[in-house]
Amino acid sequence: MQVTVQGHRPRGRRPGRLDTRGVIQDAALGLFSEQGYEKVSLRAIARAADVDPALIHHYFENKADLFSRSVLDLPLNTEGIVARVLDGPTETIGDRMMTEILGAWDQPGARERFTAMLRAAVTNPGARRPLSEFLAKELMIKVAEAQGHANAKLRAQTAVSIVLGLALCRDVLHLTALAKARNPVLINSLGRALQTQLVDTW
């Protein structure tokens, strides 16, 4: 949604627009869908919603919080996820990351939204990939950087490829054995793969 700013009208909460939060979320959804995650700034979202940037911080903790609530429709605290992943033995970071990913996936309606975004990214050549950029920037790269890796961005993107590969094969292609696998099995197998990308030396 793009709203043109008129003259010198005062910014902030305005009479007649009661759902300011919803207007911000609609603007964010449009921009994230058109431009991806990394290129969109909070100021750009404020301009599109025709609100003062301070209002975004009134309703949302940060850009990641706005994305998760407007695009994924989930209260996903990425800072908390990263903190929990890093809080424990280094040798099980991959398992904890996979646990967090599956936990988010299992929230009501989450898998359907993830799958819809994945289908759009795969079937539409011109579609942006906000979900993959979000996972890489807000989760994976922070964990890889915490291990001191100079190639943290590459590691983050390969880790995301593992997560989205699971989503594609289980929820889009419906590979039978994978679809039936319970979370502990997925954590044990794919957690090792994430450990290789985020922690191990290579």
C-alpha positions in Angstrom: 0.0 0.0 0.0 1.4 3.4 -1.0 0.0 6.5 0.5 1.2 10.0 -0.7 2.1 12.5 2.0 0.1 15.7 1.7 1.7 19.1 2.4 2.8 19.7 6.0 0.1 17.6 7.7 1.2 16.7 11.3 2.6 13.2 11.6 1.8 10.5 14.1 -1.6 9.3 15.3 -4.3 10.9 13.2 -8.1 11.3 13.6 -10.1 8.9 11.6 -7.4 6.2 11.3 -7.9 3.9 14.3 -6.1 0.9 13.0 -2.6 2.5 12.7 -1.0 -0.9 13.5 -2.9 -2.6 10.7 -1.9 0.2 8.2 1.8 -0.3 9.1 1.5 -4.0 8.7 -0.2 -3.7 5.3 2.5 -1.3 4.1 5.2 -3.7 5.4 3.6 -6.7 3.8 3.6 -4.9 0.4 7.2 -3.7 0.6 8.6 -7.0 1.9 6.8 -8.8 -0.9 8.0 -6.4 -3.6 11.6 -5.8 -2.5 12.5 -8.7 -0.2 13.6 -8.4 3.4 17.1 -6.9 3.4 16.3 -3.8 1.2 13.3 -2.6 3.1 13.9 -0.1 5.9 11.6 0.9 8.7 11.6 4.5 7.3 10.5 3.2 3.9 7.6 1.4 5.6 6.7 4.5 7.6 6.6 6.5 4.3 4.4 3.9 2.7 2.0 3.8 5.7 2.1 7.7 6.0 3.1 7.6 9.7 5.9 8.9 11.8 8.7 6.3 12.0 8.4 6.5 15.8 5.0 4.9 15.6 6.5 1.7 14.2 8.7 1.4 17.3 5.6 2.0 19.4 3.9 -1.1 17.9 6.8 -3.3 17.0 10.1 -4.1 18.7 12.2 -4.0 15.5 12.2 -4.8 11.8 12.3 -8.6 12.5 9.2 -8.3 14.8 7.3 -6.3 12.2 8.2 -8.9 9.5 7.2 -11.8 11.6 3.8 -10.3 12.5 2.9 -8.8 9.2 4.2 -11.4 6.8 4.3 -14.6 8.8 1.5 -13.5 11.2 3.6 -15.0 14.1 4.9 -13.5 17.3 8.4 -14.6 16.4 11.1 -13.2 18.7 14.3 -13.7 16.7 16.6 -12.2 19.4 15.2 -14.7 21.9 15.7 -17.6 19.4 19.4 -16.6 18.8 20.0 -16.2 22.5 18.6 -19.7 23.2 20.5 -21.3 20.4 23.8 -19.8 21.7 23.0 -20.6 25.3 24.4 -24.1 25.7 27.2 -26.4 24.5 28.7 -25.4 21.2 28.5 -29.0 19.9 24.7 -28.9 20.0 24.0 -25.5 18.4 22.7 -27.2 15.3 20.2 -29.2 17.3 19.0 -26.2 19.2 18.5 -24.2 16.0 16.5 -27.0 14.4 14.4 -27.2 17.5 13.6 -23.5 17.3 12.8 -23.7 13.6 10.4 -26.6 14.1 8.9 -25.0 17.1 8.0 -21.9 15.1 6.8 -24.1 12.3 4.4 -25.9 14.6 2.6 -22.8 15.7 -1.0 -22.7 14.5 -1.2 -21.8 10.8 2.5 -21.3 10.5 3.3 -24.2 8.2 0.6 -23.2 5.8 2.0 -19.6 5.6 5.6 -20.9 5.2 4.5 -23.3 2.5 2.5 -20.6 0.6 5.6 -18.3 0.6 7.8 -21.1 -0.6 5.4 -22.0 -3.4 5.3 -18.4 -4.5 9.1 -18.1 -4.5 9.5 -21.3 -6.5 6.7 -20.9 -9.1 7.0 -17.1 -9.7 10.4 -16.3 -11.4 10.0 -12.6 -10.5 9.0 -13.2 -6.8 11.3 -11.9 -4.1 12.4 -14.2 -1.4 11.7 -12.3 1.9 11.5 -15.5 4.0 14.9 -16.8 3.0 16.5 -13.4 3.5 14.8 -13.0 6.9 16.0 -16.4 8.2 19.5 -15.8 7.0 19.9 -12.2 8.3 18.0 -12.5 11.6 18.9 -16.0 12.7 21.6 -18.0 10.9 24.2 -15.3 10.2 24.1 -14.1 13.9 24.8 -17.6 15.1 27.6 -18.1 12.5 29.1 -14.7 13.4 29.1 -15.7 17.1 31.4 -18.6 16.2 33.9 -16.1 14.6 33.4 -17.3 11.0 34.6 -14.9 8.3 32.3 -16.5 5.8 29.2 -16.2 8.0 27.0 -15.0 5.2 27.7 -18.0 3.1 27.2 -20.3 6.1 23.9 -18.6 6.9 22.6 -19.1 3.4 23.6 -22.7 3.2 21.9 -23.3 6.6 18.7 -21.6 5.2 18.9 -23.9 2.2 18.7 -26.9 4.6 15.7 -25.5 6.3 13.9 -24.5 3.1 14.8 -27.9 1.6 13.0 -29.6 4.4 10.0 -27.3 3.8 10.0 -28.0 0.1 10.4 -31.8 0.3 8.0 -32.3 3.2 5.2 -29.8 2.7 5.3 -29.1 -1.1 6.6 -32.3 -2.7 5.1 -34.4 0.2 7.9 -37.0 0.4 6.2 -39.7 2.4 8.9 -40.8 4.9 9.9 -37.2 5.5 6.3 -36.1 6.0 5.9 -38.8 8.7 9.1 -38.1 10.5 8.6 -36.7 14.0 10.5 -33.6 15.3 13.1 -35.6 17.3 14.2 -37.5 14.2 14.4 -34.3 12.2 16.4 -32.5 14.9 18.8 -35.4 15.1 19.4 -35.6 11.4 19.1 -32.0 10.2 20.6 -30.6 13.4 23.8 -32.2 12.4 23.7 -30.6 9.0 23.1 -27.1 10.6 25.9 -27.8 12.9 28.3 -28.3 10.0 27.2 -25.0 8.4 27.0 -22.8 11.4 29.7 -24.1 13.7 32.2 -26.6 12.2 35.4 -25.6 10.4 35.4 -26.1 6.6 
